[in-house]
Amino acid sequence: MFGKNNVLKAFYKGLIRPMLFSFDPLIVHEKFAELGGFFGRHKLTKSFLKSLFHYKNPSLGQNLFGIDFENPVGLAAGFDYDGNLTGVLAEMGFGFGTVGTITNMAYEGNPGVQLKRLIKSRSILVNKGFKNIGAHAMAQKLSGVRFGRPIGISIGRTNTSLLKSEKDSISDILSAFRVFEEAAVNHSYYELNISCPNLIHADDNVSFYKQKSLENLLRNIDELKIKRPIFVKMPISEDDKTVLDLLYVILRYDVKAVIFGNLQRDRGNETFVREEVEACGRGNFSGIPCRERSNELISLAFRHFGKNLKIVGCGGILSPYDAYEKIRRGASLLQMITGMIFEGPQVISTVNKGIVEHLKKDGFKSIQEAIGVGF
Ligand SMILES: Cc1cc2nc3c(=O)[nH]c(=O)nc-3n(C[C@H](O)[C@H](O)[C@H](O)COP(=O)(O)O)c2cc1C
């Protein structure tokens, strides 16, 4: 298995990645999603992907919130914003995946450069601002589709100046939830994205980082009596006190997990290669510059709330060690995007396989035994 993955990695890094990286990342992303959609519609191509990338081990399985996760590694929100990849996630080795972020109204994406690679910093500049086809169109597209893995729908507020107040923003978010609740989509969970740093048209005065505002939002969502579990996608660029204040609010509502976290806003982060970050326009960053702060916040939340609040670790997972560190700090599930772009798609099974090796080395029989044991 490691042998096969090493060959795939060498092939990706030596041949595929230089070719892909010679094109605009937005075009590569769109073509990859189209190709993934095609592969997911045909048995033969699915079997081919499965033979290359799938890995299974019983020590990785968990049942959380009534959902079976074959392994803890999921596709984070933002990669499959158009809902094309649900048919290939299992074959690629993922344990689950999130579609979106989807908003009530469609949005064509922010003007200017939307994606840029920072190769030396192992990061992607993201400036899409919730480019998506809108909740109605997405619900229609996914209606009746049978997913091979638990799929989540990420919902955020529409990136538009039409929303003039907090009340407008909350109604907008509620409308998107209602669309998916009323549609015949077979999703397993929701992500509530309160932390997108790229909403250039949205009213800056509306912020769900204020306790009272988050309270208003969550109270209204609770009133929808949604049965599927809701995870909240958290910011990583706020200080510990702000994050803890938000977590105390979250615990009072029917939220099952928090995700640490979203993109890195801080251009002063020491993992950036200076000249790369200084050459960037508007946007915020994925990958290695997210890793340390994501880890700190996982530890912070686990220290304060233990197993009362499930944690999804996301940000800068490029290796099995990165993944296992998040588990030992307190994450039950993991999500990634950037690792796949820089290391290749085999990294998903490399990470899963590596977690199994780490568990064995530490004398644990299952992933549950390692969650929160400390790092
Ligand atoms: C191209 C791209 C688009 C993204 N779009 C979203 C999004 O729509 N919603 C969201 O919650 N996070 C979005 N993110 C953030 C990721 O979900 C994730 O939190 C972040 O990239 C850190 O994980 P990574 O280092 O594994 O990429 C996006 C990230 C990337 C790279």
The ligand as a Tripos MOL2 file, in Angstrom:
@<TRIPOS>MOLECULE
LIG
   31    33     1     0     0
SMALL
NO_CHARGES

@<TRIPOS>ATOM
      1 C1        -10.3470   26.8280   -3.1190 C.3       1 LIG1
      2 C2        -10.9120   26.9180   -1.7320 C.ar      1 LIG1
      3 C3        -12.2190   27.3360   -1.5480 C.ar      1 LIG1
      4 C4        -12.7550   27.3900   -0.2680 C.ar      1 LIG1
      5 N1        -14.0700   27.7370   -0.1010 N.ar      1 LIG1
      6 C5        -14.6530   27.5630    1.1130 C.ar      1 LIG1
      7 C6        -16.0560   27.6790    1.2640 C.ar      1 LIG1
      8 O1        -16.7990   27.9400    0.3120 O.2       1 LIG1
      9 N2        -16.5850   27.4750    2.4980 N.ar      1 LIG1
     10 C7        -15.8130   27.1470    3.5860 C.ar      1 LIG1
     11 O2        -16.3460   26.9370    4.6870 O.2       1 LIG1
     12 N3        -14.4650   27.0470    3.4640 N.ar      1 LIG1
     13 C8        -13.8840   27.2250    2.2630 C.ar      1 LIG1
     14 N4        -12.5280   27.0650    2.1270 N.ar      1 LIG1
     15 C9        -11.7200   26.7690    3.3300 C.3       1 LIG1
     16 C10       -11.4970   25.2710    3.5020 C.3       1 LIG1
     17 O3        -12.7200   24.5990    3.7030 O.3       1 LIG1
     18 C11       -10.5650   24.9890    4.6850 C.3       1 LIG1
     19 O4        -11.1750   25.5030    5.8520 O.3       1 LIG1
     20 C12        -9.1920   25.6340    4.5180 C.3       1 LIG1
     21 O5         -8.7670   25.5800    3.1760 O.3       1 LIG1
     22 C13        -8.1520   24.9390    5.3810 C.3       1 LIG1
     23 O6         -7.9990   23.5870    4.9940 O.3       1 LIG1
     24 P1         -6.7850   23.0880    4.0330 P.3       1 LIG1
     25 O7         -5.5340   23.6840    4.5910 O.co2     1 LIG1
     26 O8         -6.8120   21.6000    4.1160 O.co2     1 LIG1
     27 O9         -7.0900   23.5680    2.6670 O.co2     1 LIG1
     28 C14       -11.9530   27.0510    0.8580 C.ar      1 LIG1
     29 C15       -10.6210   26.6710    0.6610 C.ar      1 LIG1
     30 C16       -10.0890   26.5850   -0.6070 C.ar      1 LIG1
     31 C17        -8.6450   26.1550   -0.7870 C.3       1 LIG1
@<TRIPOS>BOND
     1     1     2 1
     2     2     3 ar
     3     2    30 ar
     4     3     4 ar
     5     4     5 ar
     6     4    28 ar
     7     5     6 ar
     8     6     7 ar
     9     6    13 1
    10     7     8 2
    11     7     9 ar
    12     9    10 ar
    13    10    11 2
    14    10    12 ar
    15    12    13 ar
    16    13    14 ar
    17    14    15 1
    18    14    28 ar
    19    15    16 1
    20    16    17 1
    21    16    18 1
    22    18    19 1
    23    18    20 1
    24    20    21 1
    25    20    22 1
    26    22    23 1
    27    23    24 1
    28    24    25 2
    29    24    26 1
    30    24    27 1
    31    28    29 ar
    32    29    30 ar
    33    30    31 1
@<TRIPOS>SUBSTRUCTURE
     1 LIG1         1 GROUP 0 **** ****
